[in-house]
Amino acid sequence: MVNIIVQKYGGTSLSNEEKILNVANKIKGSLSIVDKLIVVVSAMGNSTDNLVKLGSEFLDDQSDLENLRDFDQLLSTGEIVSASLMSLALRKIGVKSTSLSGSKAGINTNSLHGSARISSINTELIFEQFESKDVIIVAGFQGVSESGETTTLGRGGSDTSAVALASAMNAERCEIYTDVDGIFSADPRIVPNSKLIEYISYEEMLEMASLGAKMHPRSIEIAAINEVAMTIKHSERNTKGTILRKEGEKNMEIRNAVTGIPTSKGVSKITLNNIKDKPGIASSIFEPLSSIGINVDVIVQTASSEGTTNLSFTLDDKDLKSCLKELIKSNVTNEDNIQTQSSLGKVSIVGTGIQNQPGYASRMFKALSDKNINIEMITTSEIRITCIIKESDLEKAAKSLHKEFID
């Protein structure tokens, strides 16, 4: 049986020729412990940001399908460059390799440009290439729709490409190489004493990824469903990193009840005032938003009064303009009854240890109150409590909660 490992390298690991060659040598070294390698690559350095900036100069209507199609084709070129250069570098040092685009690698997606979801992977071509090659380089972040159009998976989508390939190929594990040592209990840039998390469950990692941690949430979802063994490590330093696995495999004696304090910026809130309180009203609001790829997060609805209600929800800042346009178009409420608030952020406590345990919410709210931080909205899951606060308060909120629950 062929032993396969999937490795993924982020853009900072591939930002210049020297780093690409260093990664090529690292890949060559991995062949001493594994039969075959699939290597998924992101675009070099800030290539994707530069392509977004370049394309945005001409992208006036983000709802136009032809515009989005061309924008996806533009963005996909960054990973094609990385994959081609990596394969050239590997052959230069004597490794049998070839590069594939997402479509050539058999990554099939739906047709939602900019945030497509992988529907299936045809592994036939990769197995064919393995007959003569030891390493297959795959351009991450991209796939192909049923109609043959190039699609992209959203920012961080190369993680999803790697995990999906690991699952489809029955790989031994998926190794994510990035510019940090692993997953930390908080963002080290704002909480300097944050701790490396050596082991984390899929459930905890999914919550943290959706709230701003270093991984794409869809990649964790695929890993959890298919029980893909994952490690997240630094691409240049030889560190242990973070290992993702099922909750039951964790050492219960050494774990904290709260595993992490994730934060994220760039949150906007929309409030619809005086909308009719009747069956189907929520569907009439959110279905059109979903159809154009807008992801809504925290939703709060007030109690009905005289047949009307107020409904608030959060979304990414970048989606605010498109969302408002769609809401006005749908005539759900009068334009004068729509209020918006930007420059918000999320701060959360995450951990399976808080499940069914009283007291964590009150401790969280008190810690924020002691720092004079106002909570705009609150949402919870079984293992998470999230507060929407002003973006300017995120740093002191994260430090305060880290001191309360982890230090």
Secondary structure in CASP SS format (residue, H / E / C, confidence):
PFRMAT SS
TARGET T0000
AUTHOR 0000-0000-0000
METHOD secondary structure of the structure
MODEL  1
M C 1.00
V C 1.00
N C 1.00
I E 1.00
I E 1.00
V E 1.00
Q E 1.00
K E 1.00
Y E 1.00
G C 1.00
G H 1.00
T H 1.00
S H 1.00
L H 1.00
S C 1.00
N C 1.00
E H 1.00
E H 1.00
K H 1.00
I H 1.00
L H 1.00
N H 1.00
V H 1.00
A H 1.00
N H 1.00
K H 1.00
I H 1.00
K H 1.00
G H 1.00
S H 1.00
L C 1.00
S C 1.00
I C 1.00
V C 1.00
D C 1.00
K E 1.00
L E 1.00
I E 1.00
V E 1.00
V E 1.00
V E 1.00
S C 1.00
A C 1.00
M C 1.00
G C 1.00
N C 1.00
S H 1.00
T H 1.00
D H 1.00
N H 1.00
L H 1.00
V H 1.00
K H 1.00
L H 1.00
G H 1.00
S H 1.00
E C 1.00
F C 1.00
L C 1.00
D C 1.00
D C 1.00
Q C 1.00
S C 1.00
D C 1.00
L H 1.00
E H 1.00
N H 1.00
L H 1.00
R H 1.00
D H 1.00
F H 1.00
D H 1.00
Q H 1.00
L H 1.00
L H 1.00
S H 1.00
T H 1.00
G H 1.00
E H 1.00
I H 1.00
V H 1.00
S H 1.00
A H 1.00
S H 1.00
L H 1.00
M H 1.00
S H 1.00
L H 1.00
A H 1.00
L H 1.00
R H 1.00
K H 1.00
I C 1.00
G C 1.00
V C 1.00
K C 1.00
S E 1.00
T E 1.00
S E 1.00
L E 1.00
S C 1.00
G C 1.00
S C 1.00
K C 1.00
A C 1.00
G C 1.00
I E 1.00
N E 1.00
T E 1.00
N C 1.00
S C 1.00
L C 1.00
H C 1.00
G C 1.00
S C 1.00
A C 1.00
R C 1.00
I E 1.00
S E 1.00
S E 1.00
I E 1.00
N C 1.00
T C 1.00
E H 1.00
L H 1.00
I H 1.00
F H 1.00
E H 1.00
Q H 1.00
F C 1.00
E C 1.00
S C 1.00
K C 1.00
D C 1.00
V E 1.00
I E 1.00
I E 1.00
V E 1.00
A E 1.00
G C 1.00
F C 1.00
Q E 1.00
G E 1.00
V E 1.00
S C 1.00
E C 1.00
S C 1.00
G C 1.00
E C 1.00
T E 1.00
T E 1.00
T E 1.00
L C 1.00
G C 1.00
R C 1.00
G C 1.00
G H 1.00
S H 1.00
D H 1.00
T H 1.00
S H 1.00
A H 1.00
V H 1.00
A H 1.00
L H 1.00
A H 1.00
S H 1.00
A H 1.00
M C 1.00
N C 1.00
A C 1.00
E C 1.00
R E 1.00
C E 1.00
E E 1.00
I E 1.00
Y E 1.00
T E 1.00
D C 1.00
V C 1.00
D C 1.00
G C 1.00
I C 1.00
F E 1.00
S C 1.00
A C 1.00
D C 1.00
P C 1.00
R C 1.00
I C 1.00
V C 1.00
P C 1.00
N C 1.00
S C 1.00
K C 1.00
L E 1.00
I C 1.00
E C 1.00
Y E 1.00
I E 1.00
S E 1.00
Y H 1.00
E H 1.00
E H 1.00
M H 1.00
L H 1.00
E H 1.00
M H 1.00
A H 1.00
S H 1.00
L C 1.00
G C 1.00
A C 1.00
K C 1.00
M C 1.00
H C 1.00
P H 1.00
R H 1.00
S H 1.00
I H 1.00
E H 1.00
I H 1.00
A H 1.00
A H 1.00
I H 1.00
N H 1.00
E C 1.00
V C 1.00
A C 1.00
M E 1.00
T E 1.00
I E 1.00
K E 1.00
H E 1.00
S C 1.00
E C 1.00
R C 1.00
N C 1.00
T C 1.00
K C 1.00
G C 1.00
T E 1.00
I E 1.00
L E 1.00
R E 1.00
K C 1.00
E H 1.00
G H 1.00
E H 1.00
K C 1.00
N C 1.00
M C 1.00
E C 1.00
I C 1.00
R C 1.00
N C 1.00
A C 1.00
V C 1.00
T C 1.00
G E 1.00
I C 1.00
P C 1.00
T E 1.00
S E 1.00
K E 1.00
G E 1.00
V E 1.00
S E 1.00
K E 1.00
I E 1.00
T E 1.00
L E 1.00
N E 1.00
N E 1.00
I E 1.00
K E 1.00
D C 1.00
K C 1.00
P C 1.00
G C 1.00
I H 1.00
A H 1.00
S H 1.00
S H 1.00
I H 1.00
F H 1.00
E H 1.00
P H 1.00
L H 1.00
S H 1.00
S H 1.00
I C 1.00
G C 1.00
I C 1.00
N C 1.00
V C 1.00
D C 1.00
V C 1.00
I E 1.00
V E 1.00
Q E 1.00
T C 1.00
A C 1.00
S C 1.00
S E 1.00
E C 1.00
G C 1.00
T E 1.00
T E 1.00
N E 1.00
L E 1.00
S E 1.00
F E 1.00
T E 1.00
L E 1.00
D E 1.00
D H 1.00
K H 1.00
D H 1.00
L H 1.00
K H 1.00
S H 1.00
C H 1.00
L H 1.00
K H 1.00
E H 1.00
L H 1.00
I H 1.00
K H 1.00
S H 1.00
N C 1.00
V C 1.00
T C 1.00
N C 1.00
E H 1.00
D H 1.00
N H 1.00
I E 1.00
Q E 1.00
T E 1.00
Q E 1.00
S E 1.00
S E 1.00
L E 1.00
G E 1.00
K E 1.00
V E 1.00
S E 1.00
I E 1.00
V E 1.00
G C 1.00
T H 1.00
G H 1.00
I H 1.00
Q C 1.00
N C 1.00
Q C 1.00
P C 1.00
G C 1.00
Y H 1.00
A H 1.00
S H 1.00
R H 1.00
M H 1.00
F H 1.00
K H 1.00
A H 1.00
L H 1.00
S H 1.00
D H 1.00
K C 1.00
N C 1.00
I C 1.00
N C 1.00
I C 1.00
E C 1.00
M E 1.00
I E 1.00
T E 1.00
T E 1.00
S E 1.00
E C 1.00
I C 1.00
R E 1.00
I E 1.00
T E 1.00
C E 1.00
I E 1.00
I E 1.00
K E 1.00
E H 1.00
S H 1.00
D H 1.00
L H 1.00
E H 1.00
K H 1.00
A H 1.00
A H 1.00
K H 1.00
S H 1.00
L H 1.00
H H 1.00
K H 1.00
E H 1.00
F H 1.00
I C 1.00
D C 1.00
END
